[in-house]
Amino acid sequence: MSDNNSFEPYETLHKFSLLWEKQINDFINLLKNNKEFIKMSHNGTNLHSSYLESLKKNQEALASVLNLPTKNDVTNVANLTLQAETKMKALEEQICELQESVNSQNKEIETVVEVSKEIIKLTKQLKTELVKTKKEIVETKSLHAELQELKFELLKLNDFKQEFQTLKELINDKKAEEPVLTNTVSGE
C-alpha cells in the first residue's frame, strides 16, 4: 500500500502548472476580446511611454547638471572611438607609404649625388686637359710662327742660292771667254 500512496512532487507541480497555464490563456483570450481592456491597455501604454520619455529627459538634465555621462554620451564616445581607430589605421598606412616613398627618393638622391660627383670629377679632368690643350695650342702657334719665319728665311736662302748659282755661272762663262795669257813675247 505504501507504493500506491507515494508522493511525487514533480508530477504534482507539473499538473498544477498546466492548470495555471490553461487558466491564464483563458484569461488572456477573454481580455483580448474585451474592447474596453484594449483601450485601457493602449492608454496605459501611451502613458507609460510618455512617463519613460520624461524620465529620460530628467535623467539627461540631471546628468548634465552633475556632469555625468548618459547612455547616448557613452554611445557617441564609442562611435567616435571606432572612427578614430579607423582613421588612425588609415594614417598609419599613409605614414608607412610616405616612409617607403621617402626611402626610395633618398636612394634616388644618393645615386644622383654619386653621378654628380663623377660628373664633377670628369669636369675637373676636362678642365685640366683643356688648360694643357690651350698651352699646347699656344706652343703650337709659336712653333708655327717660327716655322713660318724659317720658311721665309729658307725662301730667301733659295733666292740667294739661285743668285749665287747665276753668279757662279756668269763667272764660269767669263773665264771661258777671256783669253789665256801666256809668257810669249811678240817681236822677238
C-alpha atoms as a printed R data frame, in Angstrom:
    type eleno elety resid chain resno       x      y        z
1   ATOM     1    CA   MET     A     1   0.000  0.000    0.000
2   ATOM     2    CA   SER     A     2   2.757  2.342    0.577
3   ATOM     3    CA   ASP     A     3   3.782  2.013   -3.045
4   ATOM     4    CA   ASN     A     4   0.429  3.326   -4.286
5   ATOM     5    CA   ASN     A     5   0.316  6.296   -1.972
6   ATOM     6    CA   SER     A     6   3.828  7.622   -2.705
7   ATOM     7    CA   PHE     A     7   4.100 11.391   -3.131
8   ATOM     8    CA   GLU     A     8   5.761 12.686   -6.337
9   ATOM     9    CA   PRO     A     9   6.212 16.480   -6.112
10  ATOM    10    CA   TYR     A    10   7.313 16.975   -9.728
11  ATOM    11    CA   GLU     A    11   4.253 15.358  -11.156
12  ATOM    12    CA   THR     A    12   2.017 17.391   -8.874
13  ATOM    13    CA   LEU     A    13   3.884 20.562   -9.837
14  ATOM    14    CA   HIS     A    14   3.538 19.703  -13.499
15  ATOM    15    CA   LYS     A    15  -0.233 19.202  -13.168
16  ATOM    16    CA   PHE     A    16  -0.542 22.430  -11.200
17  ATOM    17    CA   SER     A    17   1.470 24.413  -13.839
18  ATOM    18    CA   LEU     A    18  -0.656 23.023  -16.667
19  ATOM    19    CA   LEU     A    19  -3.790 24.100  -14.806
20  ATOM    20    CA   TRP     A    20  -2.375 27.618  -14.288
21  ATOM    21    CA   GLU     A    21  -1.333 27.880  -17.930
22  ATOM    22    CA   LYS     A    22  -4.844 26.952  -19.061
23  ATOM    23    CA   GLN     A    23  -6.424 29.491  -16.718
24  ATOM    24    CA   ILE     A    24  -4.010 32.288  -17.822
25  ATOM    25    CA   ASN     A    25  -4.586 31.525  -21.503
26  ATOM    26    CA   ASP     A    26  -8.360 31.636  -20.955
27  ATOM    27    CA   PHE     A    27  -7.996 34.950  -19.086
28  ATOM    28    CA   ILE     A    28  -5.828 36.445  -21.913
29  ATOM    29    CA   ASN     A    29  -8.361 35.301  -24.512
30  ATOM    30    CA   LEU     A    30 -11.126 36.985  -22.526
31  ATOM    31    CA   LEU     A    31  -9.101 40.204  -22.278
32  ATOM    32    CA   LYS     A    32  -8.192 40.076  -25.939
33  ATOM    33    CA   ASN     A    33 -11.827 40.069  -26.895
34  ATOM    34    CA   ASN     A    34 -12.702 42.853  -24.442
35  ATOM    35    CA   LYS     A    35 -12.601 46.265  -26.251
36  ATOM    36    CA   GLU     A    36 -12.547 48.269  -23.058
37  ATOM    37    CA   PHE     A    37  -9.471 46.402  -21.817
38  ATOM    38    CA   ILE     A    38  -7.720 47.001  -25.174
39  ATOM    39    CA   LYS     A    39  -8.455 50.757  -24.959
40  ATOM    40    CA   MET     A    40  -7.310 50.867  -21.378
41  ATOM    41    CA   SER     A    41  -4.073 48.957  -22.186
42  ATOM    42    CA   HIS     A    42  -3.468 51.274  -25.145
43  ATOM    43    CA   ASN     A    43  -3.900 54.344  -22.940
44  ATOM    44    CA   GLY     A    44  -1.705 52.769  -20.285
45  ATOM    45    CA   THR     A    45   0.997 52.058  -22.861
46  ATOM    46    CA   ASN     A    46   0.862 55.660  -24.104
47  ATOM    47    CA   LEU     A    47   1.016 56.959  -20.549
48  ATOM    48    CA   HIS     A    48   3.895 54.642  -19.731
49  ATOM    49    CA   SER     A    49   5.871 55.710  -22.869
50  ATOM    50    CA   SER     A    50   5.358 59.423  -22.069
51  ATOM    51    CA   TYR     A    51   6.408 58.737  -18.470
52  ATOM    52    CA   LEU     A    52   9.566 56.955  -19.741
53  ATOM    53    CA   GLU     A    53  10.297 59.841  -22.101
54  ATOM    54    CA   SER     A    54  10.001 62.432  -19.347
55  ATOM    55    CA   LEU     A    55  12.098 60.225  -17.054
56  ATOM    56    CA   LYS     A    56  14.751 60.011  -19.764
57  ATOM    57    CA   LYS     A    57  14.755 63.793  -20.195
58  ATOM    58    CA   ASN     A    58  15.013 64.311  -16.449
59  ATOM    59    CA   GLN     A    59  17.883 61.840  -16.208
60  ATOM    60    CA   GLU     A    60  19.722 63.633  -19.009
61  ATOM    61    CA   ALA     A    61  19.144 67.016  -17.372
62  ATOM    62    CA   LEU     A    62  20.323 65.695  -14.007
63  ATOM    63    CA   ALA     A    63  23.320 64.015  -15.645
64  ATOM    64    CA   SER     A    64  24.298 67.250  -17.398
65  ATOM    65    CA   VAL     A    65  23.995 69.190  -14.122
66  ATOM    66    CA   LEU     A    66  26.051 66.582  -12.259
67  ATOM    67    CA   ASN     A    67  28.391 66.289  -15.234
68  ATOM    68    CA   LEU     A    68  27.761 62.539  -15.593
69  ATOM    69    CA   PRO     A    69  27.743 60.718  -18.923
70  ATOM    70    CA   THR     A    70  24.461 59.426  -20.271
71  ATOM    71    CA   LYS     A    71  23.799 56.335  -22.336
72  ATOM    72    CA   ASN     A    72  23.799 58.488  -25.500
73  ATOM    73    CA   ASP     A    73  27.099 60.073  -24.465
74  ATOM    74    CA   VAL     A    74  28.683 56.660  -23.999
75  ATOM    75    CA   THR     A    75  27.327 55.517  -27.373
76  ATOM    76    CA   ASN     A    76  28.670 58.653  -29.065
77  ATOM    77    CA   VAL     A    77  32.050 58.178  -27.416
78  ATOM    78    CA   ALA     A    78  32.160 54.554  -28.536
79  ATOM    79    CA   ASN     A    79  31.302 55.570  -32.122
80  ATOM    80    CA   LEU     A    80  33.905 58.342  -32.074
81  ATOM    81    CA   THR     A    81  36.482 55.902  -30.709
82  ATOM    82    CA   LEU     A    82  35.784 53.461  -33.542
83  ATOM    83    CA   GLN     A    83  36.020 56.265  -36.102
84  ATOM    84    CA   ALA     A    84  39.272 57.487  -34.552
85  ATOM    85    CA   GLU     A    85  40.736 53.970  -34.639
86  ATOM    86    CA   THR     A    86  39.884 53.537  -38.328
87  ATOM    87    CA   LYS     A    87  41.345 56.949  -39.109
88  ATOM    88    CA   MET     A    88  44.488 56.107  -37.106
89  ATOM    89    CA   LYS     A    89  44.911 52.883  -39.079
90  ATOM    90    CA   ALA     A    90  44.498 54.795  -42.335
91  ATOM    91    CA   LEU     A    91  47.034 57.401  -41.160
92  ATOM    92    CA   GLU     A    92  49.491 54.675  -40.136
93  ATOM    93    CA   GLU     A    93  49.204 53.139  -43.604
94  ATOM    94    CA   GLN     A    94  49.764 56.544  -45.206
95  ATOM    95    CA   ILE     A    95  52.777 57.164  -42.958
96  ATOM    96    CA   CYS     A    96  54.243 53.780  -43.940
97  ATOM    97    CA   GLU     A    97  53.708 54.585  -47.618
98  ATOM    98    CA   LEU     A    98  55.313 58.020  -47.137
99  ATOM    99    CA   GLN     A    99  58.294 56.459  -45.361
100 ATOM   100    CA   GLU     A   100  58.744 53.998  -48.219
101 ATOM   101    CA   SER     A   101  58.466 56.855  -50.702
102 ATOM   102    CA   VAL     A   102  61.000 58.950  -48.766
103 ATOM   103    CA   ASN     A   103  63.383 55.983  -48.569
104 ATOM   104    CA   SER     A   104  63.138 55.370  -52.313
105 ATOM   105    CA   GLN     A   105  63.651 59.079  -53.014
106 ATOM   106    CA   ASN     A   106  66.663 59.117  -50.684
107 ATOM   107    CA   LYS     A   107  68.139 56.228  -52.644
108 ATOM   108    CA   GLU     A   108  67.493 58.092  -55.893
109 ATOM   109    CA   ILE     A   109  69.087 61.228  -54.436
110 ATOM   110    CA   GLU     A   110  72.120 59.199  -53.360
111 ATOM   111    CA   THR     A   111  72.515 57.847  -56.897
112 ATOM   112    CA   VAL     A   112  72.135 61.366  -58.305
113 ATOM   113    CA   VAL     A   113  74.779 62.611  -55.846
114 ATOM   114    CA   GLU     A   114  77.136 59.804  -56.893
115 ATOM   115    CA   VAL     A   115  76.574 60.617  -60.558
116 ATOM   116    CA   SER     A   116  77.097 64.314  -59.794
117 ATOM   117    CA   LYS     A   117  80.388 63.513  -58.059
118 ATOM   118    CA   GLU     A   118  81.515 61.556  -61.109
119 ATOM   119    CA   ILE     A   119  80.477 64.423  -63.394
120 ATOM   120    CA   ILE     A   120  82.369 66.925  -61.218
121 ATOM   121    CA   LYS     A   121  85.431 64.675  -61.302
122 ATOM   122    CA   LEU     A   122  85.213 64.371  -65.088
123 ATOM   123    CA   THR     A   123  84.673 68.121  -65.384
124 ATOM   124    CA   LYS     A   124  87.838 68.789  -63.365
125 ATOM   125    CA   GLN     A   125  89.761 66.361  -65.539
126 ATOM   126    CA   LEU     A   126  88.400 68.030  -68.679
127 ATOM   127    CA   LYS     A   127  89.332 71.436  -67.274
128 ATOM   128    CA   THR     A   128  92.933 70.352  -66.609
129 ATOM   129    CA   GLU     A   129  93.096 68.793  -70.081
130 ATOM   130    CA   LEU     A   130  91.661 72.000  -71.550
131 ATOM   131    CA   VAL     A   131  94.367 74.043  -69.803
132 ATOM   132    CA   LYS     A   132  97.010 71.648  -71.160
133 ATOM   133    CA   THR     A   133  95.463 71.827  -74.606
134 ATOM   134    CA   LYS     A   134  95.457 75.643  -74.508
135 ATOM   135    CA   LYS     A   135  99.130 75.617  -73.545
136 ATOM   136    CA   GLU     A   136  99.871 73.199  -76.363
137 ATOM   137    CA   ILE     A   137  97.915 75.380  -78.798
138 ATOM   138    CA   VAL     A   138  99.921 78.430  -77.702
139 ATOM   139    CA   GLU     A   139 103.146 76.439  -78.123
140 ATOM   140    CA   THR     A   140 101.941 75.157  -81.495
141 ATOM   141    CA   LYS     A   141 101.169 78.689  -82.634
142 ATOM   142    CA   SER     A   142 104.585 79.888  -81.563
143 ATOM   143    CA   LEU     A   143 106.188 76.914  -83.330
144 ATOM   144    CA   HIS     A   144 104.070 77.650  -86.380
145 ATOM   145    CA   ALA     A   145 105.232 81.254  -86.305
146 ATOM   146    CA   GLU     A   146 108.860 80.115  -86.021
147 ATOM   147    CA   LEU     A   147 108.316 77.665  -88.876
148 ATOM   148    CA   GLN     A   148 106.887 80.487  -90.972
149 ATOM   149    CA   GLU     A   149 109.956 82.583  -90.209
150 ATOM   150    CA   LEU     A   150 112.226 79.642  -91.100
151 ATOM   151    CA   LYS     A   151 110.276 79.085  -94.291
152 ATOM   152    CA   PHE     A   152 110.638 82.718  -95.176
153 ATOM   153    CA   GLU     A   153 114.378 82.580  -94.457
154 ATOM   154    CA   LEU     A   154 114.661 79.380  -96.497
155 ATOM   155    CA   LEU     A   155 112.942 81.132  -99.375
156 ATOM   156    CA   LYS     A   156 115.437 83.967  -99.032
157 ATOM   157    CA   LEU     A   157 118.277 81.448  -98.933
158 ATOM   158    CA   ASN     A   158 116.869 79.723 -102.013
159 ATOM   159    CA   ASP     A   159 116.731 83.075 -103.775
160 ATOM   160    CA   PHE     A   160 120.254 83.778 -102.587
161 ATOM   161    CA   LYS     A   161 121.335 80.318 -103.763
162 ATOM   162    CA   GLN     A   162 119.824 80.929 -107.179
163 ATOM   163    CA   GLU     A   163 121.553 84.288 -107.388
164 ATOM   164    CA   PHE     A   164 124.747 82.666 -106.275
165 ATOM   165    CA   GLN     A   165 124.295 79.972 -108.934
166 ATOM   166    CA   THR     A   166 123.716 82.568 -111.613
167 ATOM   167    CA   LEU     A   167 126.776 84.489 -110.455
168 ATOM   168    CA   LYS     A   168 128.817 81.312 -110.484
169 ATOM   169    CA   GLU     A   169 127.633 80.527 -113.984
170 ATOM   170    CA   LEU     A   170 128.451 84.038 -115.090
171 ATOM   171    CA   ILE     A   171 131.870 83.789 -113.578
172 ATOM   172    CA   ASN     A   172 132.451 80.484 -115.284
173 ATOM   173    CA   ASP     A   173 131.269 81.883 -118.594
174 ATOM   174    CA   LYS     A   174 133.597 84.890 -118.267
175 ATOM   175    CA   LYS     A   175 136.533 82.689 -117.506
176 ATOM   176    CA   ALA     A   176 135.871 80.719 -120.588
177 ATOM   177    CA   GLU     A   177 135.727 83.836 -122.762
178 ATOM   178    CA   GLU     A   178 138.839 85.564 -121.525
179 ATOM   179    CA   PRO     A   179 141.985 84.778 -123.436
180 ATOM   180    CA   VAL     A   180 144.505 82.946 -121.588
181 ATOM   181    CA   LEU     A   181 147.781 84.863 -121.376
182 ATOM   182    CA   THR     A   182 150.880 83.019 -121.981
183 ATOM   183    CA   ASN     A   183 154.509 84.143 -121.486
184 ATOM   184    CA   THR     A   184 155.435 84.631 -125.111
185 ATOM   185    CA   VAL     A   185 156.802 87.924 -126.285
186 ATOM   186    CA   SER     A   186 155.823 89.259 -129.589
187 ATOM   187    CA   GLY     A   187 158.576 90.702 -131.524
188 ATOM   188    CA   GLU     A   188 161.472 88.664 -130.540
